Amino acid sequence: MDDLEEVSEYYQNRGCFNELISLMESGLGLERAHMGIFTELGVLYARYRPEKLMEHIKLFATRLNIPKLIRACDEQQHWKELTYLYIQYDEFDNAATTIMNHSPEAWDHMQFKDVAVKVANVELYYKAVHFYLQEHPDLINDVLNVLALRVDHARVVDIMRKVALILATFSPVVYSITFFYFNNECFPCRIIGWSSPSCQAIHGCSSE
């Protein structure tokens, strides 16, 4: 598809973006249209028509050169679309990392839970705990429910203590609450809903 890339560069170098996009769009209807047309149009949308990008990706996900479009979305900082492409390409570690690093645009709670259980790098579980404690503390129980069998509970409790102490430095009221509750060994386990056997396995406490 060198000819296609040459045509694309020719139009772009002359600022004829609309004409080029129209040309590529007309090619989608051709019988046995090549993957390169779908991919190049996706790259053009990423650069010049971002409002059309996600719809294009969802419609033609199986006809795209996903690695090429991943590079284009990364360069143009389309984080939501980049996350979707990573998921389609089974790159769940990159999808989770993108969601957490660019959460204002990329984060969706249900999507993140689906991705989190498929990551290969276990350190991302603990990064996810940090992320939820700092940005979505109201949903920490929900995400821990899907990670409970994959994480070291003692390490999670330790993370919760440290984050709580950091937050406490900004408020005397929070400091008082933190000092009282997080010096109660069982409290962190209770607030994340782990049962008595889990608590006992960590530090021998009881939920009674």
N, C-alpha and C positions, 0 to 999 in steps of 0.2 A: 504494500500500500504506500510505497514511496511517492507515487504520483499524487495520491490524495493529500499527503502531507505537504507536497510542493504547492498544490493548488491552494490549500489552506493558508500557507505562509504568504503566498502571492497576494491573496485578498487582504489578509491581516496587515501586511506591510503597507498597504495602500489605504488602510482605514475603512475598508468596505465590509464591516462586520455584519451589518444587516443583510447584505446581499449574500454573503457567505453562509450565514445561518439559514436563509431561505433556500439556498441551493442544497445544503445538507438535509434539510427537512423534506425537500422534494424527493431526495434519494431514499428515504425510509420506506416509501411505498413501492420501490422497485422489487420485482421478483428476485428472490435469492440475494437480497441486499447484503453486502459484506459487513462483518463485524466492525470494520474500520470506520464505516459511516456512522454507526450508532455511537461508537466511542468518541470520534472526533466531534460530533455534535454535542456530546456530553461535556467535552473539554471547552467548547465554545460557550455553552451555557454557563459553565463555571466561571468563565472570564467575563462574559458580557450580558448574560441573561440569567442570573442566579435564581430568579423567581421560578424558572422553568426546570431547574436542575433536579430537584427531588422527584418530581413527577416522571421525568425522563428516566431516571435511575430505576424507579420502581416498575415502570412499564417494560423496560428492556434490560433488566438485570442479567438475564441469561445470554444476552447478545452483546455484552460489553467486554472490552479488555479492562477488567477491573483494576489491575495494578497501575495501568496508565491513568485511569480516571482517579484513582487514589492519590497519585502524585499531583494531579491538577487540583483536586479539592484541598489537599494539604497546602499547596502553594497559595491558593486563593482564600484560605482560611474558612472554608465551609465545613464547620465541625460537625454539624448534624448529619449532613450528607456523607462526610467521611466516616462517621461512626456506622452508618447504614451499610456502606460499602465494605468496611472491615467485617461486619457481621455476615454479609453475603459471601465473603471470601474465607470465612471460618477463622479469621484472625481475632479471636476474642480478647487476647491480652491487649492488643492495640486498641480495640474498641473500648474496653474498660478504661484504659489509660486516657484515651481521648475524651471520654465522657467526664472523667474526674478533673482533667486539666483544663477543660473548656466547658465547664458545667452550665454557665448562663445560656449557652446556645445548644449544647449537646445533651444535657441531662434529661432523662425521662425515667421515673422510678421503676415502672414495670419492665421497661427494656433493660435497665441496669441489672435488675435481679436476674433476668434471663441470661444476661451475659456473664454475670459474676460466677455462676455455678459452672461455667464452661472454660474459665481461664486455666492456663497451665502453670503460671507462676504464682505460687502460693503467697508470695509477699503482697500480691495485689489484694488478697483478702483483708490484710491488716491495713493496707492503704485505704481500702473501702470503709473500714471501721472509722479511721481518722476522718475521712471525707464526710461521712454521714454525721458524726458527732459535731463537726464544725459547721456543716452547711444545712443538714436536714435532720437535726436531732429528734424531731417528732416521728421520724420514720426508722430510727435505729433498730427498734425491736423487730420490725418487719424484715429488714435486710439481714439481721442476725439469725432470724428463723431459717433462712435459706442457707446460711453459712455455718450453722451450728455444728454440723457433722464434719466440717472441713477445717475448722480453726482450732488452735490451742486456746482453750477457755481461759487459762491463767494469763496468757499473753493479752487476750482481749480485755480482761478485767484491768490489767496493768495499764493498757492504753487508755481506758476510760478514766482511771484515776488521774493519769498525767494530764489529759485534756481538761478534766474538771478543775484541777489545780491551776492550770494556765488561765482558764476563764475566771477563776476566783480572784486572780490578781487585779481584775478590772472592777471588782465590786465588793465592798465590805460585807454586804448581805450574802452574796454568793459564797464568799470566803467562809462565813459562819456555817452556812448550810453544808458546804463541801467538807469542812473540818469535822463536823458531827457525823455525817453519813458515810463518808469514805474512810473513816476510821472504824466503822463497823464492818468487819470483814465480809459479812454476808450480803450487805446492801447492794454492791454492784451486780452480784448474781441475781438478786431479786428483781432489780429494775430491768434487766434484759430477759427475764422470764426463764432462766435456767432452773431446773428442778434441784431438789435437795441432793440427789446423787451426784450431780455435776458439781455442786458447791463442795461436797465432801471430798470429791476427787481432787479439787484444787487446793483447799486449805482446811478441810475437816470440819467446816461449819455446818450448821443445821438451819433449815428454813423454818423451823418451828419458832 
